[in-house]
């Protein structure tokens, strides 16, 4: 049996999955594709510096229209009139992102329940119907911005993996979630690829220690609070997910790159992994 030329690496932030993914990619001659990097690229393209600068001006003008500052109203209205052409241009730019994300959200099984799905799709349809000005203001919201970029980010790494000429290691903590794994394996198999899954485990103490270090370095988004938030909702691997090979790597035990490569070679298709929890 040939080793799959696409491996997906699942693991909590701080588990060491990216270190392992990079080492394996180098050892196998594969391309390392990290979702965080792809998200940064997408966000910098759609929410470029000029757009964000205009957003600050427009939102500042909106704030000036508050009833408590009537003497600023005329200046604020003039600002928005002058910004009109740029707002229209950037709205068209952001609608490209919006429609891609909306299609993915409406046509993939990404949500834990129908109520969540219904509320989100209805909210997106409401935003879609807005004029350029209202649309522009709405998609500057941090939550909407993250939703749109994250939604297309997962598809982006799959597409990049499929177009790789040498094979790919796909690196994303979203592979911790069963719905995203099921979508991934089906999407790749529909394209004629039988992907493998690498599950990187670490103890909760290890994860919290790394998270605390990251927070101390200024990365609060990957601090202990995030670990505590994600830990209860991650999903154990199930053998019916149809991955061609599954390898579990325990980070509490030292594993060399050569040892991991050997595990990839001998892993059996649909091997039952006795994995009850990602966190010990």
PEWOKA-V274968 format. One record per residue. N is the residue number from 1. RES is the residue in one small letter. D_FIRST is the distance of its C-alpha to the first C-alpha in Angstrom with 2 decimals. Layout:
n:N res:RES d_first:D_FIRST
n:N res:RES d_first:D_FIRST
//
This chain:
n:1 res:x d_first:0.00
n:2 res:x d_first:3.79
n:3 res:x d_first:6.53
n:4 res:x d_first:8.96
n:5 res:x d_first:11.98
n:6 res:x d_first:14.39
n:7 res:x d_first:15.06
n:8 res:x d_first:18.26
n:9 res:x d_first:20.40
n:10 res:x d_first:22.86
n:11 res:x d_first:25.86
n:12 res:x d_first:29.62
n:13 res:x d_first:31.77
n:14 res:x d_first:32.44
n:15 res:x d_first:29.38
n:16 res:x d_first:28.04
n:17 res:x d_first:25.19
n:18 res:x d_first:26.38
n:19 res:x d_first:26.72
n:20 res:x d_first:23.16
n:21 res:x d_first:21.92
n:22 res:x d_first:23.95
n:23 res:x d_first:22.87
n:24 res:x d_first:19.14
n:25 res:x d_first:19.80
n:26 res:x d_first:21.80
n:27 res:x d_first:19.40
n:28 res:x d_first:16.40
n:29 res:x d_first:18.82
n:30 res:x d_first:18.38
n:31 res:x d_first:21.38
n:32 res:x d_first:22.87
n:33 res:x d_first:24.39
n:34 res:x d_first:26.84
n:35 res:x d_first:28.57
n:36 res:x d_first:31.91
n:37 res:x d_first:32.09
n:38 res:x d_first:31.38
n:39 res:x d_first:34.03
n:40 res:x d_first:36.53
n:41 res:x d_first:36.01
n:42 res:x d_first:36.50
n:43 res:x d_first:39.51
n:44 res:x d_first:41.15
n:45 res:x d_first:40.83
n:46 res:x d_first:42.18
n:47 res:x d_first:44.62
n:48 res:x d_first:45.91
n:49 res:x d_first:48.92
n:50 res:x d_first:51.46
n:51 res:x d_first:50.42
n:52 res:x d_first:50.67
n:53 res:x d_first:54.05
n:54 res:x d_first:55.31
n:55 res:x d_first:54.00
n:56 res:x d_first:56.11
n:57 res:x d_first:59.16
n:58 res:x d_first:58.77
n:59 res:x d_first:58.11
n:60 res:x d_first:61.09
n:61 res:x d_first:63.22
n:62 res:x d_first:62.14
n:63 res:x d_first:63.20
n:64 res:x d_first:66.55
n:65 res:x d_first:67.19
n:66 res:x d_first:67.45
n:67 res:x d_first:70.86
n:68 res:x d_first:71.98
n:69 res:x d_first:71.98
n:70 res:x d_first:73.91
n:71 res:x d_first:75.32
n:72 res:x d_first:71.84
n:73 res:x d_first:71.05
n:74 res:x d_first:72.36
n:75 res:x d_first:70.52
n:76 res:x d_first:67.25
n:77 res:x d_first:67.73
n:78 res:x d_first:68.44
n:79 res:x d_first:65.25
n:80 res:x d_first:63.17
n:81 res:x d_first:65.00
n:82 res:x d_first:64.29
n:83 res:x d_first:60.60
n:84 res:x d_first:60.19
n:85 res:x d_first:58.69
n:86 res:x d_first:56.15
n:87 res:x d_first:55.20
n:88 res:x d_first:54.62
n:89 res:x d_first:52.42
n:90 res:x d_first:50.29
n:91 res:x d_first:50.07
n:92 res:x d_first:48.54
n:93 res:x d_first:46.07
n:94 res:x d_first:45.10
n:95 res:x d_first:44.90
n:96 res:x d_first:41.86
n:97 res:x d_first:40.12
n:98 res:x d_first:41.70
n:99 res:x d_first:40.60
n:100 res:x d_first:36.96
n:101 res:x d_first:36.94
n:102 res:x d_first:38.97
n:103 res:x d_first:36.59
n:104 res:x d_first:33.57
n:105 res:x d_first:35.59
n:106 res:x d_first:36.94
n:107 res:x d_first:33.73
n:108 res:x d_first:31.12
n:109 res:x d_first:31.06
n:110 res:x d_first:31.96
n:111 res:x d_first:34.75
n:112 res:x d_first:35.42
n:113 res:x d_first:38.18
n:114 res:x d_first:39.98
n:115 res:x d_first:43.15
n:116 res:x d_first:41.47
n:117 res:x d_first:39.85
n:118 res:x d_first:43.20
n:119 res:x d_first:45.22
n:120 res:x d_first:42.96
n:121 res:x d_first:42.69
n:122 res:x d_first:46.43
n:123 res:x d_first:47.11
n:124 res:x d_first:45.06
n:125 res:x d_first:46.89
n:126 res:x d_first:50.15
n:127 res:x d_first:49.26
n:128 res:x d_first:48.09
n:129 res:x d_first:51.57
n:130 res:x d_first:53.46
n:131 res:x d_first:55.36
n:132 res:x d_first:54.19
n:133 res:x d_first:56.28
n:134 res:x d_first:55.26
n:135 res:x d_first:51.60
n:136 res:x d_first:51.71
n:137 res:x d_first:53.25
n:138 res:x d_first:50.79
n:139 res:x d_first:47.57
n:140 res:x d_first:48.97
n:141 res:x d_first:48.75
n:142 res:x d_first:46.25
n:143 res:x d_first:44.54
n:144 res:x d_first:44.16
n:145 res:x d_first:43.06
n:146 res:x d_first:40.26
n:147 res:x d_first:39.18
n:148 res:x d_first:38.98
n:149 res:x d_first:37.13
n:150 res:x d_first:34.65
n:151 res:x d_first:33.92
n:152 res:x d_first:32.88
n:153 res:x d_first:31.24
n:154 res:x d_first:28.12
n:155 res:x d_first:27.64
n:156 res:x d_first:28.35
n:157 res:x d_first:25.49
n:158 res:x d_first:23.01
n:159 res:x d_first:24.52
n:160 res:x d_first:24.41
n:161 res:x d_first:20.72
n:162 res:x d_first:20.04
n:163 res:x d_first:22.27
n:164 res:x d_first:20.86
n:165 res:x d_first:19.95
n:166 res:x d_first:18.03
n:167 res:x d_first:16.15
n:168 res:x d_first:18.00
n:169 res:x d_first:18.73
n:170 res:x d_first:21.01
n:171 res:x d_first:23.65
n:172 res:x d_first:26.01
n:173 res:x d_first:27.78
n:174 res:x d_first:27.77
n:175 res:x d_first:24.26
n:176 res:x d_first:26.29
n:177 res:x d_first:27.55
n:178 res:x d_first:25.77
n:179 res:x d_first:27.32
n:180 res:x d_first:26.04
n:181 res:x d_first:22.47
n:182 res:x d_first:22.57
n:183 res:x d_first:24.04
n:184 res:x d_first:21.48
n:185 res:x d_first:18.33
n:186 res:x d_first:20.14
n:187 res:x d_first:21.44
n:188 res:x d_first:18.16
n:189 res:x d_first:16.47
n:190 res:x d_first:19.66
n:191 res:x d_first:19.01
n:192 res:x d_first:15.59
n:193 res:x d_first:13.72
n:194 res:x d_first:11.51
n:195 res:x d_first:12.91
n:196 res:x d_first:12.47
n:197 res:x d_first:15.71
n:198 res:x d_first:17.40
n:199 res:x d_first:20.63
n:200 res:x d_first:23.29
n:201 res:x d_first:26.06
n:202 res:x d_first:29.52
n:203 res:x d_first:32.75
n:204 res:x d_first:35.39
n:205 res:x d_first:37.72
n:206 res:x d_first:35.29
n:207 res:x d_first:34.92
n:208 res:x d_first:38.68
n:209 res:x d_first:39.46
n:210 res:x d_first:37.35
n:211 res:x d_first:38.83
n:212 res:x d_first:42.33
n:213 res:x d_first:41.75
n:214 res:x d_first:40.62
n:215 res:x d_first:43.63
n:216 res:x d_first:45.92
n:217 res:x d_first:44.63
n:218 res:x d_first:45.60
n:219 res:x d_first:42.37
n:220 res:x d_first:43.71
n:221 res:x d_first:41.04
n:222 res:x d_first:38.54
n:223 res:x d_first:41.07
n:224 res:x d_first:41.27
n:225 res:x d_first:42.53
n:226 res:x d_first:39.31
n:227 res:x d_first:37.27
n:228 res:x d_first:39.68
n:229 res:x d_first:39.40
n:230 res:x d_first:35.61
n:231 res:x d_first:34.90
n:232 res:x d_first:36.29
n:233 res:x d_first:34.36
n:234 res:x d_first:30.75
n:235 res:x d_first:28.37
n:236 res:x d_first:26.07
n:237 res:x d_first:22.43
n:238 res:x d_first:22.02
n:239 res:x d_first:18.95
n:240 res:x d_first:19.95
n:241 res:x d_first:19.28
n:242 res:x d_first:15.89
n:243 res:x d_first:13.94
n:244 res:x d_first:10.16
n:245 res:x d_first:10.46
n:246 res:x d_first:13.89
n:247 res:x d_first:15.42
n:248 res:x d_first:19.17
n:249 res:x d_first:21.20
n:250 res:x d_first:24.74
n:251 res:x d_first:27.15
n:252 res:x d_first:29.78
n:253 res:x d_first:27.80
n:254 res:x d_first:27.33
n:255 res:x d_first:23.75
n:256 res:x d_first:23.27
n:257 res:x d_first:20.89
n:258 res:x d_first:19.12
n:259 res:x d_first:18.82
n:260 res:x d_first:17.40
n:261 res:x d_first:14.81
n:262 res:x d_first:13.83
n:263 res:x d_first:13.69
n:264 res:x d_first:11.35
n:265 res:x d_first:8.79
n:266 res:x d_first:9.39
n:267 res:x d_first:10.03
n:268 res:x d_first:9.09
n:269 res:x d_first:9.36
n:270 res:x d_first:13.13
n:271 res:x d_first:14.08
n:272 res:x d_first:17.87
n:273 res:x d_first:19.42
n:274 res:x d_first:23.03
n:275 res:x d_first:24.29
n:276 res:x d_first:27.82
n:277 res:x d_first:29.16
n:278 res:x d_first:28.14
n:279 res:x d_first:31.45
n:280 res:x d_first:32.64
//
